[in-house]
Structures are given as structure tokens and as C-alpha cells.
Amino acid sequence: MRSGHIAVAFLFSCLLLTQRASAQLAVDSSTVLEDIRSWMEYLTTDRLRGRVEGSPQNQEVTRAIADYFSSLGLKPYLDSGLLHTFYRDNTDTSISTSNVIGWLPGSEKPEEFIVLSAHFDHVQVGYYNKTDKIYNGANDNASGTSVLLAIAKQLVLTGPHKRSIVFCAFNAEEAGLIGSADFADKINPEQIVAGINLEMLGYPQYGRQAVMLTGMYNSDLYKILRKRAEAASIRFRRERGDLFERSDNYSLAKKGIPAHTIMASDDREPCYHHPCDELKRMNIPNMAALAKGIIYMMQGLLDGSETPTRIRVQ
């Protein structure tokens, strides 16, 4: 009798491992790697001069991401088209800035949304040094944007999912979370189940496949992601600092949405907001591994089996 239980347990374990492996194999690893590499090379080129909000280069990137979302077949969200335009000063509409928002409808719970986001702008050029006058913003935040775009393709290819997904390429984060705040003011917060924001994933400050979730104890989203973290080969480190309030997740969190940021480095990283934040320092294979892990950890959110508690922000 005991040996029979052992045999059944062994077969059950094998089945679980097979299911986990098949879930991970659903993601095309080589495509994820090449998509991230391609987007990183584009976003960090000197020609784009850091993608500063309001600049012609920023507008070029905005159009490129919109074209990419369109090619994936993502639908407009909130009847606004893929471009959600806003103004720094509502009395002056001569200079506009746009988020890029794409919607992948859910198959069973289309009115329940998971938001996956990253900002693609970078800081204004600061003090020049003698050898480099361009702030390319590779880690902050070409890396998060590239991972977002690679994940979007994979979730389209493996969809539809039971819940809807809204992919948000936010603009003007460095100017004070302006793009995400505009988005947050337009949505119905009760329809947003969770928000996962991607930031500074290129430089593995915490080690390979190690990340931090900001505001990790403000909701139980951390517990949901952690359930699958080991199988996804992702390690979570303890949160530090006030970073929960300094990225685009905060605009959603203030509406009660359990929205948090996944980071592989923070503002102690030596090239944070410096000209040396360049492509050559980025670990693209690690970024691809993080992208795959994030997809795997999100499965409970996407299939409707997991719902995090709402959040309270003082």
C-alpha cells in the first residue's frame, strides 16, 4: 500500500513537472532574446538622444511602438486609438506627448484587466562629461520597455487569455509620472485587477535573475508572484527605499489598484541618470530570462485564478 502511494506521488510529481515545462516552453526563448536585443539596440542609439519627453526623437519612438502594437493586432483601449495624447499645460496644446496603449481582450473575463507597463522616456541631458554628451538611458528605461514589448508579443502568440491585458508604454515618467497619471485619470480602477510595471531590468545589480518588487507588502501581489517564482527561476530580494512611489505603478496604486514595479537594479546603480547608462553594460540574456519568468509568474493573474487584494496608499 505504501509503495503504491509512492508510485502515485511520483507520477503526480512527473505530471506537475511536465505541466510546468510545457508552460515555460510555450514561450519562444530565442524570439524573446532577439526581440529584446533588437529593441535595446534601437532605443539606445545615440541618434535618439535619450528619448527625452517632448523631443522629436521621443515622438519617433512613440510612433515606432504604436506601429509595433498595431502589427501585433492589439486593439485600442478606451476608444482613444493606440496613442493617448496629453499635454503638460492644458492651456498650450502646441506641444503634445503620448502614451502608447494596446489592449488584448480576454476570452472569458474581458472586463477584468491586467496592466503591464514600462516608461520609454529618459531624463533631460544633464552635465556633460568630456567624452559623452548623450544620456542614452539603456537601463532606465530602455530595458523595461524592451522587456514589455517582447512580453507583449509572446502573450499575443499564446493568447487569448481569460482576462484582458492592457500594455502601456508610458511617456513623461521622468517629468513626474505625468503619462501614467493621465492614464489613471481615464480608467475605471475597479476593472483593473493588477498592475505590473517594469523598470531598470538591464543591469543585474541584485544578481542573475534576481528582482525587487516595490511596495511588496502593500498588497498580496507579491505572494501571488512568489508562488511561481522558484519554478520560473526568479529570486526576489528584500525591498529598499521609497521606489514604490517613484515609478508609474504609483499612479495606479493611488486609485486603489494593486500595482507594483519589478526592478533588477535601483538608484544606487553607478550609472543611474548618468551618460554611462549605455547598451554595452546591459545583460540581455538575463533580461530575456526575466521576461520569461515574469510571463510564467503572471499565469494566475491571466487565467483568472488569482486576484490580489486592493491597495491603500496614504
Contacts in CASP RR format, 6 or more apart in sequence:
PFRMAT RR
TARGET T0000
AUTHOR 0000-0000-0000
METHOD contacts of the structure
MODEL  1
MRSGHIAVAFLFSCLLLTQRASAQLAVDSSTVLEDIRSWMEYLTTDRLRG
RVEGSPQNQEVTRAIADYFSSLGLKPYLDSGLLHTFYRDNTDTSISTSNV
IGWLPGSEKPEEFIVLSAHFDHVQVGYYNKTDKIYNGANDNASGTSVLLA
IAKQLVLTGPHKRSIVFCAFNAEEAGLIGSADFADKINPEQIVAGINLEM
LGYPQYGRQAVMLTGMYNSDLYKILRKRAEAASIRFRRERGDLFERSDNY
SLAKKGIPAHTIMASDDREPCYHHPCDELKRMNIPNMAALAKGIIYMMQG
LLDGSETPTRIRVQ
20 231 0 8 1.000
23 296 0 8 1.000
23 299 0 8 1.000
24 231 0 8 1.000
24 232 0 8 1.000
24 292 0 8 1.000
24 296 0 8 1.000
26 158 0 8 1.000
27 154 0 8 1.000
27 158 0 8 1.000
27 292 0 8 1.000
27 295 0 8 1.000
27 296 0 8 1.000
28 154 0 8 1.000
28 157 0 8 1.000
29 288 0 8 1.000
29 292 0 8 1.000
31 150 0 8 1.000
31 153 0 8 1.000
31 154 0 8 1.000
32 150 0 8 1.000
32 151 0 8 1.000
32 154 0 8 1.000
32 288 0 8 1.000
32 291 0 8 1.000
32 292 0 8 1.000
33 284 0 8 1.000
33 285 0 8 1.000
33 288 0 8 1.000
35 146 0 8 1.000
35 149 0 8 1.000
35 150 0 8 1.000
35 153 0 8 1.000
36 146 0 8 1.000
36 147 0 8 1.000
36 150 0 8 1.000
36 284 0 8 1.000
36 287 0 8 1.000
36 288 0 8 1.000
36 291 0 8 1.000
37 284 0 8 1.000
39 142 0 8 1.000
39 145 0 8 1.000
39 146 0 8 1.000
39 149 0 8 1.000
39 150 0 8 1.000
40 138 0 8 1.000
40 142 0 8 1.000
40 143 0 8 1.000
40 146 0 8 1.000
40 279 0 8 1.000
40 282 0 8 1.000
40 284 0 8 1.000
40 287 0 8 1.000
41 279 0 8 1.000
42 48 0 8 1.000
42 64 0 8 1.000
43 51 0 8 1.000
43 61 0 8 1.000
43 120 0 8 1.000
43 138 0 8 1.000
43 142 0 8 1.000
43 145 0 8 1.000
43 146 0 8 1.000
44 50 0 8 1.000
44 136 0 8 1.000
44 137 0 8 1.000
44 138 0 8 1.000
44 142 0 8 1.000
44 278 0 8 1.000
44 279 0 8 1.000
45 136 0 8 1.000
46 134 0 8 1.000
46 136 0 8 1.000
47 57 0 8 1.000
48 57 0 8 1.000
48 60 0 8 1.000
48 61 0 8 1.000
48 136 0 8 1.000
49 55 0 8 1.000
49 57 0 8 1.000
49 125 0 8 1.000
49 134 0 8 1.000
50 57 0 8 1.000
50 122 0 8 1.000
50 134 0 8 1.000
50 135 0 8 1.000
50 136 0 8 1.000
50 137 0 8 1.000
51 57 0 8 1.000
51 58 0 8 1.000
51 61 0 8 1.000
51 120 0 8 1.000
51 121 0 8 1.000
51 122 0 8 1.000
51 137 0 8 1.000
51 142 0 8 1.000
52 58 0 8 1.000
52 121 0 8 1.000
52 122 0 8 1.000
52 123 0 8 1.000
52 124 0 8 1.000
52 125 0 8 1.000
53 97 0 8 1.000
53 121 0 8 1.000
53 171 0 8 1.000
53 172 0 8 1.000
53 174 0 8 1.000
53 175 0 8 1.000
53 178 0 8 1.000
54 95 0 8 1.000
54 97 0 8 1.000
54 172 0 8 1.000
58 97 0 8 1.000
58 120 0 8 1.000
58 121 0 8 1.000
58 171 0 8 1.000
59 98 0 8 1.000
61 120 0 8 1.000
62 83 0 8 1.000
62 97 0 8 1.000
62 98 0 8 1.000
62 100 0 8 1.000
62 120 0 8 1.000
62 169 0 8 1.000
62 171 0 8 1.000
65 100 0 8 1.000
65 120 0 8 1.000
65 145 0 8 1.000
65 149 0 8 1.000
65 169 0 8 1.000
66 82 0 8 1.000
66 83 0 8 1.000
66 100 0 8 1.000
68 149 0 8 1.000
69 82 0 8 1.000
69 100 0 8 1.000
69 102 0 8 1.000
69 152 0 8 1.000
69 167 0 8 1.000
70 82 0 8 1.000
72 152 0 8 1.000
72 153 0 8 1.000
72 156 0 8 1.000
73 156 0 8 1.000
74 82 0 8 1.000
74 102 0 8 1.000
74 103 0 8 1.000
74 104 0 8 1.000
74 152 0 8 1.000
74 156 0 8 1.000
74 167 0 8 1.000
75 102 0 8 1.000
75 103 0 8 1.000
75 104 0 8 1.000
75 105 0 8 1.000
76 82 0 8 1.000
76 101 0 8 1.000
76 102 0 8 1.000
76 103 0 8 1.000
77 101 0 8 1.000
77 102 0 8 1.000
77 103 0 8 1.000
77 166 0 8 1.000
78 84 0 8 1.000
78 101 0 8 1.000
78 186 0 8 1.000
78 187 0 8 1.000
80 101 0 8 1.000
80 186 0 8 1.000
81 101 0 8 1.000
82 100 0 8 1.000
82 101 0 8 1.000
82 102 0 8 1.000
83 98 0 8 1.000
83 99 0 8 1.000
83 100 0 8 1.000
84 98 0 8 1.000
84 99 0 8 1.000
84 100 0 8 1.000
84 101 0 8 1.000
84 182 0 8 1.000
84 183 0 8 1.000
84 186 0 8 1.000
85 96 0 8 1.000
85 97 0 8 1.000
85 98 0 8 1.000
86 96 0 8 1.000
86 97 0 8 1.000
86 98 0 8 1.000
86 99 0 8 1.000
86 172 0 8 1.000
86 178 0 8 1.000
86 179 0 8 1.000
86 182 0 8 1.000
87 93 0 8 1.000
87 95 0 8 1.000
87 96 0 8 1.000
87 97 0 8 1.000
88 95 0 8 1.000
88 97 0 8 1.000
88 172 0 8 1.000
88 175 0 8 1.000
88 178 0 8 1.000
97 171 0 8 1.000
97 172 0 8 1.000
97 178 0 8 1.000
97 179 0 8 1.000
98 171 0 8 1.000
99 168 0 8 1.000
99 169 0 8 1.000
99 170 0 8 1.000
99 171 0 8 1.000
99 179 0 8 1.000
99 180 0 8 1.000
99 182 0 8 1.000
99 183 0 8 1.000
100 168 0 8 1.000
100 169 0 8 1.000
100 171 0 8 1.000
101 166 0 8 1.000
101 167 0 8 1.000
101 168 0 8 1.000
101 169 0 8 1.000
101 183 0 8 1.000
102 166 0 8 1.000
102 167 0 8 1.000
102 168 0 8 1.000
103 164 0 8 1.000
103 165 0 8 1.000
103 166 0 8 1.000
103 167 0 8 1.000
104 152 0 8 1.000
104 155 0 8 1.000
104 156 0 8 1.000
104 159 0 8 1.000
104 160 0 8 1.000
104 161 0 8 1.000
104 164 0 8 1.000
104 165 0 8 1.000
104 166 0 8 1.000
104 167 0 8 1.000
105 160 0 8 1.000
105 164 0 8 1.000
106 160 0 8 1.000
106 161 0 8 1.000
106 162 0 8 1.000
106 163 0 8 1.000
106 164 0 8 1.000
106 165 0 8 1.000
107 159 0 8 1.000
107 160 0 8 1.000
107 161 0 8 1.000
107 162 0 8 1.000
108 162 0 8 1.000
108 163 0 8 1.000
109 162 0 8 1.000
109 163 0 8 1.000
109 164 0 8 1.000
109 304 0 8 1.000
110 163 0 8 1.000
110 164 0 8 1.000
111 164 0 8 1.000
111 191 0 8 1.000
112 163 0 8 1.000
112 164 0 8 1.000
112 191 0 8 1.000
112 193 0 8 1.000
112 304 0 8 1.000
113 163 0 8 1.000
113 164 0 8 1.000
113 165 0 8 1.000
113 166 0 8 1.000
113 191 0 8 1.000
113 192 0 8 1.000
113 193 0 8 1.000
114 163 0 8 1.000
114 164 0 8 1.000
114 165 0 8 1.000
114 166 0 8 1.000
114 192 0 8 1.000
114 193 0 8 1.000
114 194 0 8 1.000
114 195 0 8 1.000
114 196 0 8 1.000
114 298 0 8 1.000
114 301 0 8 1.000
114 302 0 8 1.000
115 165 0 8 1.000
115 166 0 8 1.000
115 168 0 8 1.000
115 192 0 8 1.000
115 194 0 8 1.000
115 195 0 8 1.000
115 196 0 8 1.000
115 252 0 8 1.000
115 257 0 8 1.000
115 259 0 8 1.000
116 148 0 8 1.000
116 151 0 8 1.000
116 152 0 8 1.000
116 165 0 8 1.000
116 166 0 8 1.000
116 167 0 8 1.000
116 168 0 8 1.000
116 195 0 8 1.000
116 196 0 8 1.000
116 198 0 8 1.000
116 298 0 8 1.000
117 148 0 8 1.000
117 167 0 8 1.000
117 168 0 8 1.000
117 169 0 8 1.000
117 170 0 8 1.000
117 180 0 8 1.000
117 195 0 8 1.000
117 196 0 8 1.000
117 197 0 8 1.000
117 198 0 8 1.000
117 248 0 8 1.000
117 249 0 8 1.000
118 141 0 8 1.000
118 144 0 8 1.000
118 145 0 8 1.000
118 147 0 8 1.000
118 148 0 8 1.000
118 168 0 8 1.000
118 169 0 8 1.000
118 170 0 8 1.000
118 197 0 8 1.000
118 198 0 8 1.000
118 199 0 8 1.000
118 248 0 8 1.000
119 141 0 8 1.000
119 145 0 8 1.000
119 169 0 8 1.000
119 170 0 8 1.000
119 171 0 8 1.000
119 172 0 8 1.000
119 173 0 8 1.000
119 174 0 8 1.000
119 179 0 8 1.000
119 180 0 8 1.000
119 199 0 8 1.000
119 247 0 8 1.000
119 248 0 8 1.000
120 141 0 8 1.000
120 142 0 8 1.000
120 145 0 8 1.000
120 169 0 8 1.000
120 170 0 8 1.000
120 171 0 8 1.000
121 141 0 8 1.000
121 171 0 8 1.000
121 172 0 8 1.000
121 173 0 8 1.000
121 174 0 8 1.000
121 175 0 8 1.000
122 135 0 8 1.000
122 136 0 8 1.000
122 137 0 8 1.000
122 140 0 8 1.000
122 141 0 8 1.000
122 142 0 8 1.000
122 174 0 8 1.000
123 135 0 8 1.000
123 137 0 8 1.000
123 140 0 8 1.000
123 174 0 8 1.000
123 273 0 8 1.000
124 135 0 8 1.000
124 174 0 8 1.000
125 133 0 8 1.000
125 134 0 8 1.000
125 135 0 8 1.000
126 135 0 8 1.000
128 275 0 8 1.000
129 275 0 8 1.000
132 275 0 8 1.000
132 276 0 8 1.000
133 275 0 8 1.000
134 275 0 8 1.000
135 273 0 8 1.000
135 274 0 8 1.000
135 275 0 8 1.000
135 277 0 8 1.000
136 142 0 8 1.000
136 275 0 8 1.000
136 277 0 8 1.000
136 278 0 8 1.000
136 279 0 8 1.000
137 277 0 8 1.000
137 278 0 8 1.000
138 202 0 8 1.000
138 277 0 8 1.000
138 278 0 8 1.000
138 279 0 8 1.000
138 281 0 8 1.000
138 282 0 8 1.000
139 200 0 8 1.000
139 201 0 8 1.000
139 202 0 8 1.000
139 203 0 8 1.000
139 265 0 8 1.000
139 269 0 8 1.000
139 271 0 8 1.000
139 272 0 8 1.000
139 277 0 8 1.000
139 281 0 8 1.000
139 282 0 8 1.000
140 199 0 8 1.000
140 200 0 8 1.000
140 272 0 8 1.000
140 273 0 8 1.000
140 277 0 8 1.000
141 173 0 8 1.000
141 198 0 8 1.000
141 199 0 8 1.000
141 200 0 8 1.000
142 279 0 8 1.000
143 200 0 8 1.000
143 201 0 8 1.000
143 202 0 8 1.000
143 203 0 8 1.000
143 264 0 8 1.000
143 282 0 8 1.000
143 287 0 8 1.000
144 198 0 8 1.000
144 199 0 8 1.000
144 200 0 8 1.000
144 201 0 8 1.000
144 202 0 8 1.000
145 169 0 8 1.000
145 198 0 8 1.000
146 287 0 8 1.000
147 198 0 8 1.000
147 201 0 8 1.000
147 287 0 8 1.000
147 290 0 8 1.000
147 291 0 8 1.000
147 294 0 8 1.000
148 167 0 8 1.000
148 169 0 8 1.000
148 198 0 8 1.000
149 169 0 8 1.000
150 288 0 8 1.000
150 291 0 8 1.000
151 291 0 8 1.000
151 294 0 8 1.000
151 295 0 8 1.000
152 167 0 8 1.000
154 291 0 8 1.000
154 295 0 8 1.000
155 161 0 8 1.000
155 165 0 8 1.000
155 295 0 8 1.000
155 302 0 8 1.000
161 302 0 8 1.000
161 303 0 8 1.000
162 302 0 8 1.000
162 303 0 8 1.000
162 304 0 8 1.000
163 193 0 8 1.000
163 301 0 8 1.000
163 302 0 8 1.000
163 303 0 8 1.000
163 304 0 8 1.000
165 302 0 8 1.000
166 192 0 8 1.000
168 180 0 8 1.000
168 183 0 8 1.000
168 248 0 8 1.000
170 179 0 8 1.000
170 180 0 8 1.000
170 183 0 8 1.000
170 248 0 8 1.000
171 178 0 8 1.000
171 179 0 8 1.000
172 178 0 8 1.000
172 179 0 8 1.000
173 179 0 8 1.000
173 180 0 8 1.000
173 247 0 8 1.000
173 248 0 8 1.000
177 247 0 8 1.000
177 248 0 8 1.000
177 250 0 8 1.000
177 251 0 8 1.000
179 248 0 8 1.000
179 251 0 8 1.000
180 248 0 8 1.000
180 249 0 8 1.000
180 250 0 8 1.000
180 251 0 8 1.000
180 252 0 8 1.000
181 251 0 8 1.000
183 251 0 8 1.000
184 251 0 8 1.000
184 252 0 8 1.000
184 254 0 8 1.000
184 255 0 8 1.000
187 255 0 8 1.000
189 252 0 8 1.000
189 255 0 8 1.000
189 256 0 8 1.000
189 257 0 8 1.000
192 252 0 8 1.000
192 255 0 8 1.000
192 257 0 8 1.000
192 259 0 8 1.000
193 258 0 8 1.000
193 301 0 8 1.000
193 307 0 8 1.000
193 308 0 8 1.000
194 221 0 8 1.000
194 257 0 8 1.000
194 258 0 8 1.000
194 259 0 8 1.000
194 301 0 8 1.000
194 307 0 8 1.000
194 308 0 8 1.000
195 221 0 8 1.000
195 249 0 8 1.000
195 252 0 8 1.000
195 257 0 8 1.000
195 258 0 8 1.000
195 259 0 8 1.000
195 260 0 8 1.000
196 221 0 8 1.000
196 249 0 8 1.000
196 259 0 8 1.000
196 260 0 8 1.000
196 261 0 8 1.000
196 262 0 8 1.000
196 294 0 8 1.000
196 298 0 8 1.000
197 247 0 8 1.000
197 248 0 8 1.000
197 249 0 8 1.000
197 259 0 8 1.000
197 260 0 8 1.000
197 261 0 8 1.000
197 262 0 8 1.000
198 261 0 8 1.000
198 262 0 8 1.000
198 294 0 8 1.000
199 247 0 8 1.000
199 261 0 8 1.000
199 262 0 8 1.000
199 263 0 8 1.000
200 263 0 8 1.000
200 264 0 8 1.000
200 265 0 8 1.000
200 266 0 8 1.000
200 269 0 8 1.000
200 272 0 8 1.000
201 211 0 8 1.000
201 262 0 8 1.000
201 263 0 8 1.000
201 264 0 8 1.000
201 265 0 8 1.000
201 287 0 8 1.000
201 290 0 8 1.000
202 264 0 8 1.000
202 265 0 8 1.000
202 282 0 8 1.000
202 283 0 8 1.000
202 284 0 8 1.000
202 286 0 8 1.000
202 287 0 8 1.000
203 264 0 8 1.000
203 265 0 8 1.000
203 269 0 8 1.000
203 271 0 8 1.000
203 281 0 8 1.000
203 282 0 8 1.000
203 283 0 8 1.000
204 210 0 8 1.000
204 264 0 8 1.000
204 265 0 8 1.000
204 283 0 8 1.000
204 286 0 8 1.000
205 264 0 8 1.000
205 265 0 8 1.000
205 266 0 8 1.000
205 268 0 8 1.000
205 269 0 8 1.000
206 212 0 8 1.000
206 235 0 8 1.000
206 237 0 8 1.000
206 264 0 8 1.000
206 265 0 8 1.000
207 235 0 8 1.000
207 264 0 8 1.000
208 283 0 8 1.000
208 286 0 8 1.000
208 289 0 8 1.000
209 233 0 8 1.000
209 234 0 8 1.000
209 235 0 8 1.000
209 286 0 8 1.000
209 289 0 8 1.000
209 290 0 8 1.000
209 293 0 8 1.000
210 234 0 8 1.000
210 235 0 8 1.000
210 236 0 8 1.000
210 237 0 8 1.000
210 264 0 8 1.000
211 234 0 8 1.000
211 235 0 8 1.000
211 236 0 8 1.000
211 237 0 8 1.000
211 262 0 8 1.000
211 263 0 8 1.000
211 264 0 8 1.000
211 290 0 8 1.000
212 236 0 8 1.000
212 237 0 8 1.000
212 238 0 8 1.000
212 239 0 8 1.000
212 240 0 8 1.000
212 243 0 8 1.000
212 262 0 8 1.000
212 263 0 8 1.000
212 264 0 8 1.000
212 266 0 8 1.000
213 221 0 8 1.000
213 222 0 8 1.000
213 225 0 8 1.000
213 236 0 8 1.000
213 239 0 8 1.000
213 260 0 8 1.000
213 261 0 8 1.000
213 262 0 8 1.000
213 263 0 8 1.000
214 239 0 8 1.000
214 243 0 8 1.000
214 244 0 8 1.000
214 247 0 8 1.000
214 249 0 8 1.000
214 260 0 8 1.000
214 261 0 8 1.000
214 263 0 8 1.000
215 222 0 8 1.000
215 239 0 8 1.000
215 244 0 8 1.000
215 260 0 8 1.000
216 222 0 8 1.000
216 236 0 8 1.000
216 239 0 8 1.000
216 260 0 8 1.000
217 239 0 8 1.000
218 244 0 8 1.000
218 253 0 8 1.000
218 258 0 8 1.000
218 260 0 8 1.000
218 311 0 8 1.000
218 312 0 8 1.000
218 313 0 8 1.000
219 258 0 8 1.000
219 260 0 8 1.000
219 308 0 8 1.000
219 309 0 8 1.000
219 310 0 8 1.000
219 311 0 8 1.000
220 258 0 8 1.000
220 308 0 8 1.000
220 309 0 8 1.000
221 258 0 8 1.000
221 260 0 8 1.000
221 308 0 8 1.000
222 236 0 8 1.000
222 260 0 8 1.000
224 297 0 8 1.000
224 300 0 8 1.000
224 301 0 8 1.000
224 306 0 8 1.000
224 308 0 8 1.000
225 236 0 8 1.000
225 297 0 8 1.000
225 298 0 8 1.000
226 236 0 8 1.000
227 297 0 8 1.000
228 296 0 8 1.000
228 297 0 8 1.000
228 299 0 8 1.000
228 300 0 8 1.000
229 235 0 8 1.000
229 236 0 8 1.000
229 297 0 8 1.000
231 296 0 8 1.000
232 292 0 8 1.000
232 293 0 8 1.000
232 294 0 8 1.000
232 296 0 8 1.000
232 297 0 8 1.000
233 289 0 8 1.000
233 293 0 8 1.000
234 290 0 8 1.000
234 293 0 8 1.000
234 294 0 8 1.000
234 297 0 8 1.000
240 266 0 8 1.000
241 266 0 8 1.000
243 261 0 8 1.000
243 263 0 8 1.000
243 266 0 8 1.000
243 267 0 8 1.000
244 250 0 8 1.000
244 253 0 8 1.000
244 260 0 8 1.000
244 261 0 8 1.000
247 261 0 8 1.000
248 261 0 8 1.000
249 259 0 8 1.000
249 260 0 8 1.000
249 261 0 8 1.000
250 259 0 8 1.000
250 313 0 8 1.000
251 259 0 8 1.000
252 259 0 8 1.000
253 259 0 8 1.000
253 260 0 8 1.000
253 311 0 8 1.000
253 313 0 8 1.000
254 313 0 8 1.000
256 310 0 8 1.000
256 311 0 8 1.000
256 312 0 8 1.000
256 313 0 8 1.000
257 310 0 8 1.000
257 311 0 8 1.000
258 308 0 8 1.000
258 309 0 8 1.000
258 310 0 8 1.000
258 311 0 8 1.000
259 311 0 8 1.000
262 290 0 8 1.000
262 294 0 8 1.000
264 286 0 8 1.000
264 290 0 8 1.000
265 272 0 8 1.000
266 272 0 8 1.000
267 273 0 8 1.000
270 276 0 8 1.000
271 277 0 8 1.000
271 278 0 8 1.000
271 281 0 8 1.000
300 306 0 8 1.000
301 307 0 8 1.000
301 308 0 8 1.000
END
